[in-house]
């Protein structure tokens, strides 16, 4: 009953519901892709799962129409970063916020074009939005790598040895932050692989992933994000994430959810 209550509480929040929809969508794509490719007898079930994944993806795209204001407020509050932050962290965070903010109108235009609300071609806008998502992920990866290296140096420095008699709370906090940054790094790497896949053909491995591999990478990223959110009591930052799904005919149905639920990118 306690677990059921926790799930219900999570689903009452927008970000909690979004994380669950994302994870479910990727899982459907993973299982559906495997069934279509490896189990011809179950290909119809696989096709239905891929269709469900596409619909969940579209659901998140529509919900993100209302995220611009929240992203703008976060970007404004962060500004140029706190003065006690390292200059590198401040630079990549500001650039990441800018990429995230620009992502929204691009996705909205692409969605409106697909829905025949705007009489423009949607493909260039989807490409631009995916490029912005990839840029945000690269900046997040650079930030996480920098943070992990600096935190590990802090633990191994002579100064840390001299202060080892201090309460273990601080050391455990640093170790917990290293684990969190490492998980964020892995999640962003998985999403970046999918982001490149959705770029126009000819760019690295763009268009070469089968549906099941996209689903696998997305599932890994989603589970890592959910684990972090649970560990932080639902207050973890949800980095930009693609929906990781395409329609059964191969047409794109994806975007990036930018949820600023905590400091830093």
C-alpha positions as CSV (number, residue, x, y, z in Angstrom):
1,X,0.0,0.0,0.0
2,X,2.9,2.4,0.8
3,X,4.4,1.7,-2.6
4,X,1.0,2.4,-4.2
5,X,0.7,5.6,-2.3
6,X,4.2,6.7,-3.4
7,X,3.4,6.0,-7.0
8,X,0.1,7.9,-6.8
9,X,1.9,10.8,-5.3
10,X,4.5,10.8,-8.0
11,X,1.9,10.6,-10.8
12,X,0.2,13.7,-9.3
13,X,3.2,15.8,-10.2
14,X,3.8,16.8,-13.8
15,X,7.5,15.8,-13.8
16,X,6.8,12.5,-12.1
17,X,4.2,11.7,-14.7
18,X,6.5,12.8,-17.5
19,X,9.3,10.5,-16.2
20,X,6.9,7.5,-16.1
21,X,5.5,8.2,-19.6
22,X,9.1,8.6,-21.0
23,X,10.2,5.3,-19.4
24,X,7.1,3.4,-20.6
25,X,7.5,4.8,-24.1
26,X,11.1,3.7,-24.4
27,X,10.3,0.3,-22.9
28,X,7.6,-0.2,-25.5
29,X,10.0,0.8,-28.2
30,X,12.6,-1.6,-26.9
31,X,10.3,-4.6,-26.7
32,X,8.4,-3.7,-29.9
33,X,11.7,-3.4,-31.8
34,X,12.9,-6.7,-30.6
35,X,9.7,-8.5,-31.5
36,X,9.5,-7.0,-35.0
37,X,13.2,-7.8,-35.8
38,X,13.7,-11.1,-33.9
39,X,10.2,-12.7,-33.6
40,X,8.3,-12.7,-36.9
41,X,5.5,-14.6,-35.3
42,X,5.0,-11.7,-32.8
43,X,5.7,-8.9,-35.2
44,X,2.1,-7.7,-35.0
45,X,2.4,-7.2,-31.2
46,X,5.7,-5.5,-31.8
47,X,4.1,-3.1,-34.3
48,X,1.4,-2.2,-31.8
49,X,4.0,-1.5,-29.1
50,X,5.9,0.8,-31.5
51,X,2.6,2.6,-32.2
52,X,2.0,3.0,-28.5
53,X,5.5,4.3,-28.0
54,X,4.8,6.9,-30.8
55,X,1.6,8.0,-29.1
56,X,3.3,8.4,-25.8
57,X,6.0,10.4,-27.5
58,X,3.4,12.7,-29.1
59,X,1.7,13.1,-25.7
60,X,4.9,14.5,-24.2
61,X,5.5,16.8,-27.1
62,X,2.0,18.3,-26.6
63,X,2.5,18.7,-22.9
64,X,5.8,20.6,-23.5
65,X,3.9,23.3,-25.2
66,X,3.4,24.8,-21.7
67,X,7.0,24.4,-20.5
68,X,8.4,27.7,-22.0
69,X,7.6,29.9,-19.0
70,X,9.1,27.4,-16.4
71,X,12.3,27.2,-18.5
72,X,12.4,31.0,-18.8
73,X,12.0,31.5,-15.1
74,X,14.8,29.0,-14.3
75,X,17.1,30.6,-16.9
76,X,16.4,34.1,-15.4
77,X,17.0,32.9,-11.9
78,X,20.2,31.2,-12.7
79,X,21.4,34.3,-14.7
80,X,25.2,34.1,-15.1
81,X,25.5,31.7,-12.2
82,X,26.6,32.2,-8.6
83,X,29.9,33.9,-8.0
84,X,31.2,31.0,-5.9
85,X,30.8,28.6,-8.8
86,X,33.7,27.8,-11.1
87,X,33.9,29.9,-14.2
88,X,33.8,26.7,-16.4
89,X,30.6,25.4,-14.7
90,X,29.0,28.8,-15.1
91,X,29.8,29.1,-18.8
92,X,28.6,25.6,-19.8
93,X,25.5,26.1,-17.6
94,X,24.6,29.4,-19.2
95,X,25.1,28.0,-22.7
96,X,23.1,24.9,-21.8
97,X,20.2,27.1,-20.5
98,X,20.3,29.1,-23.7
99,X,20.2,25.9,-25.9
100,X,17.3,24.6,-23.8
101,X,15.4,27.8,-24.1
102,X,15.8,28.0,-27.8
103,X,14.8,24.4,-28.2
104,X,11.2,25.1,-27.2
105,X,10.0,27.4,-30.0
106,X,11.8,25.2,-32.5
107,X,9.9,22.1,-31.3
108,X,6.6,24.1,-31.2
109,X,7.0,25.2,-34.8
110,X,7.8,21.6,-35.9
111,X,4.8,20.2,-34.0
112,X,2.5,22.9,-35.4
113,X,3.8,22.2,-38.9
114,X,3.1,18.5,-38.6
115,X,-0.4,19.3,-37.2
116,X,-1.0,21.5,-40.3
117,X,-1.5,24.5,-38.1
118,X,1.5,26.3,-39.7
119,X,2.1,26.1,-43.4
120,X,5.8,25.4,-43.1
121,X,8.0,22.4,-43.6
122,X,8.6,20.6,-40.3
123,X,11.8,18.7,-41.1
124,X,14.2,21.7,-40.7
125,X,12.6,22.6,-37.4
126,X,12.9,19.1,-36.1
127,X,16.5,19.0,-37.2
128,X,17.2,22.3,-35.4
129,X,15.5,21.2,-32.2
130,X,17.5,17.9,-32.2
131,X,20.7,19.9,-32.8
132,X,19.9,22.1,-29.8
133,X,19.1,19.1,-27.7
134,X,22.5,17.5,-28.7
135,X,24.3,20.7,-27.8
136,X,22.7,20.8,-24.4
137,X,23.7,17.2,-23.8
138,X,27.3,17.9,-24.8
139,X,27.5,20.8,-22.5
140,X,25.9,18.7,-19.7
141,X,28.5,15.9,-20.3
142,X,31.3,18.4,-20.2
143,X,30.0,19.8,-16.9
144,X,29.5,16.4,-15.3
145,X,33.0,15.3,-16.4
146,X,34.5,18.4,-14.9
147,X,32.6,18.1,-11.7
148,X,33.6,14.4,-11.2
149,X,37.3,15.1,-11.8
150,X,37.3,18.1,-9.4
151,X,35.4,16.3,-6.7
152,X,37.7,13.3,-6.9
153,X,40.7,15.6,-6.7
154,X,39.2,17.1,-3.6
155,X,38.9,13.7,-2.0
156,X,42.4,12.7,-2.9
157,X,44.2,16.0,-2.1
158,X,46.6,16.4,0.8
159,X,44.1,19.0,2.2
160,X,41.4,16.2,2.4
161,X,43.8,13.9,4.2
162,X,44.5,16.6,6.8
163,X,40.8,17.2,7.4
164,X,40.0,13.5,7.5
165,X,39.2,13.8,11.2
166,X,36.3,16.0,10.4
167,X,32.8,14.5,10.6
168,X,32.2,12.0,7.8
169,X,29.1,13.9,6.7
170,X,31.0,16.2,4.3
171,X,33.0,13.3,2.7
172,X,29.8,11.3,2.2
173,X,28.2,14.3,0.7
174,X,31.0,14.7,-1.8
175,X,30.9,11.0,-2.7
176,X,27.2,11.2,-3.2
177,X,27.6,14.2,-5.5
178,X,30.2,12.2,-7.5
179,X,27.8,9.3,-7.9
180,X,25.0,11.7,-8.9
181,X,27.2,13.4,-11.5
182,X,28.4,10.0,-12.8
183,X,24.8,8.9,-13.3
184,X,23.9,12.2,-15.0
185,X,26.9,11.6,-17.3
186,X,25.8,8.1,-18.3
187,X,22.2,9.3,-18.9
188,X,23.4,12.2,-21.1
189,X,25.7,9.9,-23.1
190,X,22.8,7.5,-23.8
191,X,20.6,10.4,-24.9
192,X,23.4,11.9,-27.0
193,X,23.7,8.7,-28.9
194,X,20.0,8.9,-29.8
195,X,20.2,12.6,-30.6
196,X,22.9,11.9,-33.2
197,X,20.7,9.1,-34.6
198,X,17.9,11.6,-35.2
199,X,20.1,14.0,-37.1
200,X,19.9,14.0,-40.9
201,X,21.6,11.0,-42.6
202,X,25.3,11.4,-43.2
203,X,26.2,12.8,-39.8
204,X,28.1,10.2,-37.8
205,X,25.7,7.3,-37.1
206,X,22.5,9.3,-37.9
207,X,19.6,7.1,-38.9
208,X,21.5,3.8,-38.3
209,X,20.0,2.7,-35.0
210,X,17.3,0.0,-35.1
211,X,14.2,0.8,-33.0
212,X,15.2,-1.6,-30.3
213,X,18.6,0.1,-29.8
214,X,17.0,3.5,-29.5
215,X,14.6,2.0,-27.0
216,X,17.4,0.4,-25.0
217,X,19.4,3.6,-24.8
218,X,16.3,5.6,-23.8
219,X,15.3,3.0,-21.2
220,X,18.7,3.2,-19.6
221,X,18.6,7.0,-19.6
222,X,15.1,7.0,-18.2
223,X,15.8,4.5,-15.4
224,X,18.9,6.4,-14.4
225,X,16.8,9.6,-14.2
226,X,14.1,8.0,-12.2
227,X,16.7,6.5,-9.8
228,X,18.2,9.9,-9.2
229,X,14.8,11.5,-8.7
230,X,13.8,8.9,-6.2
231,X,17.1,9.2,-4.4
232,X,16.7,13.0,-4.2
233,X,13.1,12.8,-3.1
234,X,11.8,13.9,-6.4
235,X,13.9,17.1,-6.5
236,X,16.5,16.0,-9.0
237,X,17.2,18.0,-12.1
238,X,15.7,16.3,-15.2
239,X,18.1,17.0,-18.0
240,X,17.0,17.5,-21.5
241,X,15.8,14.2,-22.9
242,X,14.5,13.1,-26.2
243,X,11.4,11.0,-26.5
244,X,13.3,8.3,-28.2
245,X,10.5,7.1,-30.5
246,X,9.6,7.1,-34.1
247,X,6.4,6.2,-35.9
248,X,6.3,2.7,-37.3
249,X,6.9,4.2,-40.8
250,X,10.1,5.8,-39.6
251,X,8.9,9.4,-39.5
252,X,10.2,11.3,-36.5
253,X,8.1,11.8,-33.4
254,X,10.4,13.2,-30.8
255,X,11.7,16.2,-29.0
256,X,13.3,17.2,-25.7
257,X,11.7,17.8,-22.3
258,X,13.5,20.5,-20.5
259,X,12.6,20.3,-16.8
260,X,14.5,22.5,-14.4
261,X,13.8,21.0,-11.0
262,X,17.0,22.0,-9.2
263,X,20.2,24.0,-9.5
264,X,22.6,23.4,-12.3
265,X,22.6,21.4,-15.5
